[in-house]
C-alpha cells in the first residue's frame, strides 16, 4: 500500500445484487492506484446470494457493516459515509462499476482544484442496449428534470454535512436529485471534467422502477422543497412533463397500456404531444387480442435483432 494515508473512500452499498457485487468490488481492486480506502454496507433483508458474496469479500482497507433489518438505499449510503474516515467519499452502487483509472483521475483533479467539494465527470451507461456516455451539464435549466451529472459523484464529507444528509421520507425515491438540487441552491463549489468516472448498469428492476407508483408524489415534494430552482411555472411544467412522459414510456414498455395512456394524458397537461403518445393511445383502444399479438411481434423482432 501507498505510505501516504488515502484521502478518499470508496463506499459500496448492497442489497440483492448477488454476483454483481463481486463485479463492483473487482472494479475497485482493478484501480491503477491503491491510494484509497473502502467501506461496504449490506442492507438487511436481502437475498442469501448477496450475503454470501458480502461475507466472502475481505481487504486490508475494508470496513464492513451489515444491517439486520431493511433500511433502504439512502440510509445505507448515509451509514457508509458515516463510517468513512477520509476527507472524500466516492459512492459505488453494487450493480455498477468504476473504470480502472477513476480514482487516479479524481485524486489528480482534487489536487489541482483544492477548493472543490465535489468532482463531476462523465458516466458510461451499459447493459440493455448499446453503451452510451453522458457528459456533465452546466445548464441550470436541466436541474428541473435530473441532476447535472451522475448522482454518485465524489463529494467531501464536509459537503455532506452542509447539505444535512439525504432527504429520505417514506416512499421517496428522488433523494439523489434532491441532494444535488441542494448543492446547487447552496452554491457549493465543485469541479467538472469530461473523463468517464463511473459506469452505470441499466436495469429494469432497479429500485426506482420498483417504486414507480411513488415517483409523481416524490416530484411534487421536490418542487415544494426546492423553491429556488422551481421558481417559475415554466420550470414546474417542464419537470412534470418530463416525469409523466417517462412514466408513460415505461408503462408502455412493460405492457401496461392503460397506465401508459393515463400518464401520457397527464404529460399533455404540461407539454406537447409526441409520436410515442399517439402509439400509446392507439394501443389503449385496441382489442386485447390484437394488442397481445402486437407486443409478441415486437418481442420476436427485438429477439431476432439481438441474436
For each residue, the residues with C-beta under 8 A, 3 or more apart:
1: 34 60 61
2: 6 33 34 35
3:
4: 35
5: 86
6: 2 9 35 36 37 61 86
7: 35 86 87 88 107 110
8: 35 36 37 86 87 88 89 90 103 106 107 110 154
9: 6 36 37 38 39 84 85 86 88 89 90
10: 28 36 37 38 39 90 91 92 98 103
11: 38 39 40 41 77 80 81 83 84 89 90 91 92
12: 21 24 25 28 38 39 40 41 80 91 92 93 94
13: 40 41 42 43 73 76 77 80 91 93 94
14: 17 21 40 41 42 43 46 50 53 54 94
15: 42 43 45 46 50 73 76 94
16: 46 47 50
17: 14 20 21 24 50 53 94 95
18: 21 47 49 50 53
19: 22 23 49 53
20: 17 23 24 94 95 201
21: 12 14 17 18 24 25 50 53 54 57 94 95
22: 19 25 26 53 57
23: 19 20 26 27 97
24: 12 17 20 21 27 28 92 93 94 95 96 97 98
25: 12 21 22 28 29 40 57
26: 22 23 29 30
27: 23 24 30 31 92 97 98 99 100 199
28: 10 12 24 25 31 36 38 92 98
29: 25 26 59
30: 26 27 100
31: 27 28 34 36 98 100 101 102 103 104
32: 100 101 103 104
33: 2 36 103 104 107
34: 1 2 31
35: 2 4 6 7 8 103 107
36: 6 8 9 10 28 31 33 61 103
37: 6 8 9 10 61 62 63 84 85 86
38: 9 10 11 12 28 59 61 62 63
39: 9 10 11 12 62 63 64 65 80 83 84
40: 11 12 13 14 25 54 57 62 63 64 65 80
41: 11 12 13 14 64 65 66 67 76 77 79 80 83
42: 13 14 15 46 50 51 54 64 65 66 67 76
43: 13 14 15 46 67 70 71 72 73 76
44: 66 67 68 69 70 71
45: 15 69 70
46: 14 15 16 42 43 50 51 70
47: 16 18 50 51
48: 51 52
49: 18 19 52 53
50: 14 15 16 17 18 21 42 46 47 53 54 94
51: 42 46 47 48 54 55
52: 48 49 55 56
53: 14 17 18 19 21 22 49 50 56 57
54: 14 21 40 42 50 51 57 64 66
55: 51 52
56: 52 53
57: 21 22 25 40 53 54 62 64
58: 62
59: 29 38 62
60: 1
61: 1 6 36 37 38
62: 37 38 39 40 57 58 59
63: 37 38 39 40 83
64: 39 40 41 42 54 57
65: 39 40 41 42 79 80 83
66: 41 42 44 54
67: 41 42 43 44 70 71 75 76 79
68: 44
69: 44 45
70: 43 44 45 46 67
71: 43 44 67 75 76 79
72: 43 75 76 168
73: 13 15 43 76 77 175 207
74: 77 78 166 168 175
75: 67 71 72 78 79 168
76: 13 15 41 42 43 67 71 72 73 79 80
77: 11 13 41 73 74 80 81 91 166
78: 74 75 81 82 165 166
79: 41 65 67 71 75 76 82 83
80: 11 12 13 39 40 41 65 76 77 83 84 89 91
81: 11 77 78 84 89 157 160
82: 78 79
83: 11 39 41 63 65 79 80
84: 9 11 37 39 80 81 89 157
85: 9 37
86: 5 6 7 8 9 37 89 157
87: 7 8 156 157 158
88: 7 8 9 106 110 154 155 156 157
89: 8 9 11 80 81 84 86 154 155 156 157 160
90: 8 9 10 11 98 102 103 106 152 154
91: 10 11 12 13 77 80 152
92: 10 11 12 24 27 28 96 97 98 152 198
93: 12 13 24 96 152 200
94: 12 13 14 15 17 20 21 24 50
95: 17 20 21 24 201 203 206
96: 24 92 93 152 198 199 200 201
97: 23 24 27 92 198 199 201
98: 10 24 27 28 31 90 92 102 103 197 198 199
99: 27 102 124 196 197 198 199
100: 27 30 31 32
101: 31 32 104 105 195
102: 31 90 98 99 105 106 196 197 198
103: 8 10 31 32 33 35 36 90 98 106 107
104: 31 32 33 101 107 108
105: 101 102 108 109 121 193 195 197
106: 8 88 90 102 103 109 110 119 154 197
107: 7 8 33 35 103 104 110 111
108: 104 105 111 112
109: 105 106 112 113 116 119 191 193
110: 7 8 88 106 107 113 114 116 119
111: 107 108 114
112: 108 109 191
113: 109 110 116 119 191
114: 110 111
115: 189
116: 109 110 113 119 189 190 191
117: 155 156 158 159 162 188 189 190
118: 153 154 155 156 159 183 188 190 191
119: 106 109 110 113 116 153 154 190 191 193 197
120: 136 148 149 150 153 190 191 192 193 197
121: 105 136 149 150 153 192 193 194 195 196 197 198
122: 133 134 135 136 149 193 194 195 196 197
123: 133 134 149 150 196 197 198 199 200
124: 99 131 132 133 196 198 199 200
125: 131 132 133 134 199 200 202
126: 131 199 200 201 202
127: 201 202 203
128: 202 203 204
129: 132 202
130:
131: 124 125 126
132: 124 125 129
133: 122 123 124 125 196
134: 122 123 125 150
135: 122 194
136: 120 121 122 148 149 192 193 194
137: 142 148 149
138: 148 192
139: 142
140: 143 184 229
141: 144 235 238
142: 137 139 145 146 148
143: 140 146 147 148 180 181 184 229
144: 141 229 230 235 236 238 239 242
145: 142 238 239 242 243
146: 142 143 177
147: 143 150 151 176 177 180 181
148: 120 136 137 138 142 143 180 184 192
149: 120 121 122 123 136 137 153 192
150: 120 121 123 134 147 153 197 198 200
151: 147 176 177 179 180
152: 90 91 92 93 96 176 198
153: 118 119 120 121 149 150 190 197 198
154: 8 88 89 90 106 118 119 197
155: 88 89 117 118 159 160
156: 87 88 89 117 118 159 160
157: 81 84 86 87 88 89 160 161
158: 87 117 161 162
159: 117 118 155 156 162 163 183 188
160: 81 89 155 156 157 163 165
161: 157 158 164
162: 117 158 159 186 188
163: 159 160 179 182 183 186
164: 161 182
165: 78 160 168
166: 74 77 78 175 176 178 179
167: 172 175 178 179 225
168: 72 74 75 165 172 175
169: 172 221
170:
171: 211 214 217 218
172: 167 168 169 175 178 214 218 221
173: 207 208 211 214 215 218
174: 177 178 215 218 219 221 222
175: 73 74 166 167 168 172 178 179
176: 147 151 152 166 179 180
177: 146 147 151 174 180 181 222
178: 166 167 172 174 175 181 182 222 225 226
179: 151 163 166 167 175 176 182 183
180: 143 147 148 151 176 177 183 184
181: 143 147 177 178 184 185 222 225 226 229
182: 163 164 178 179 185 186 226
183: 118 159 163 179 180 186 188 190
184: 140 143 148 180 181 187 188 229
185: 181 182 226 228 229
186: 162 163 182 183
187: 184
188: 117 118 159 162 183 184
189: 115 116 117
190: 116 117 118 119 120 153 183
191: 109 112 113 116 118 119 120
192: 120 121 136 138 148 149
193: 105 109 119 120 121 122 136 197
194: 121 122 135 136
195: 101 105 121 122
196: 99 102 121 122 123 124 133 199
197: 98 99 102 105 106 119 120 121 122 123 150 153 154 193
198: 92 96 97 98 99 102 121 123 124 150 152 153
199: 27 96 97 98 99 123 124 125 126 196
200: 93 96 123 124 125 126 150
201: 20 95 96 97 126 127
202: 125 126 127 128 129
203: 95 127 128 206
204: 128 209 254
205: 209 210
206: 95 203 209 210
207: 73 173 210 211
208: 173 211 212 215
209: 204 205 206 212 250
210: 205 206 207
211: 171 173 207 208 214 215
212: 208 209 215 247 250 251
213:
214: 171 172 173 211 217 218
215: 173 174 208 211 212 218 219 243 247
216: 219 220 243 244 247 266
217: 171 214 220 221
218: 171 172 173 174 214 215 221 222
219: 174 215 216 222 223 239 240 243
220: 216 217 223 224
221: 169 172 174 217 218 224 225
222: 174 177 178 181 218 219 225 226 230 239
223: 219 220 226 230 236 239
224: 220 221 227
225: 167 178 181 221 222
226: 178 181 182 185 222 223 229 230
227: 224 230 231
228: 185 231
229: 140 143 144 181 184 185 226 235
230: 144 222 223 226 227 235 236 239
231: 227 228 235
232: 235 236
233: 236 237
234: 237 238
235: 141 144 229 230 231 232 238 239
236: 144 223 230 232 233 239 240
237: 233 234 240 241 270 271
238: 141 144 145 234 235 241 242 270 271
239: 144 145 219 222 223 230 235 236 242 243
240: 219 236 237 243 244 266 267 269 270
241: 237 238 244 245 267 270 271
242: 144 145 238 239 245 246
243: 145 215 216 219 239 240 246 247
244: 216 240 241 247 248 263 264 266 267 270
245: 241 242 248 249 263 264 267 271 274 276
246: 242 243 249 250
247: 212 215 216 243 244 250 251 259 263
248: 244 245 251 252 260 261 262 263 264 266 267 276 277 280
249: 245 246 252 253 260 276
250: 209 212 246 247 253 254
251: 212 247 248 254 256 257 259 260 262 263
252: 248 249 255 256 257 260 276 279 280 283
253: 249 250
254: 204 250 251
255: 252 295
256: 251 252 259 260
257: 251 252 260 261 280 283 284 286 291
258: 261 262 284
259: 247 251 256 262 263
260: 248 249 251 252 256 257 263 264 280 283 284
261: 248 257 258 264 265 280 281 283 284
262: 248 251 258 259 265 266
263: 244 245 247 248 251 259 260 266 267
264: 244 245 248 260 261 267 268 276 277 280 281
265: 261 262 268 269
266: 216 240 244 248 262 263 269 270
267: 240 241 244 245 248 263 264 270 271 277
268: 264 265 271 272 273 277
269: 240 265 266
270: 237 238 240 241 244 266 267
271: 237 238 241 245 267 268
272: 268
273: 268 277 278
274: 245 277 278
275: 278 279
276: 245 248 249 252 264 279 280
277: 248 264 267 268 273 274 280 281
278: 273 274 275 281 282
279: 252 275 276 282 283
280: 248 252 257 260 261 264 276 277 283 284
281: 261 264 277 278 284 285
282: 278 279 285 286
283: 252 257 260 261 279 280 286 291 294
284: 257 258 260 261 280 281
285: 281 282
286: 257 282 283 290 291 294
287: 290 291
288: 291 292
289: 292 293
290: 286 287 293 294
291: 257 283 286 287 288 294 295
292: 288 289 295 296
293: 289 290 296 297
294: 283 286 290 291 297 298
295: 255 291 292 298 299
296: 292 293 299 300
297: 293 294 300 301
298: 294 295 301 302
299: 295 296 302 303
300: 296 297 303 304
301: 297 298 304 305
302: 298 299 305 306
303: 299 300 306 307
304: 300 301 307
305: 301 302
306: 302 303
307: 303 304
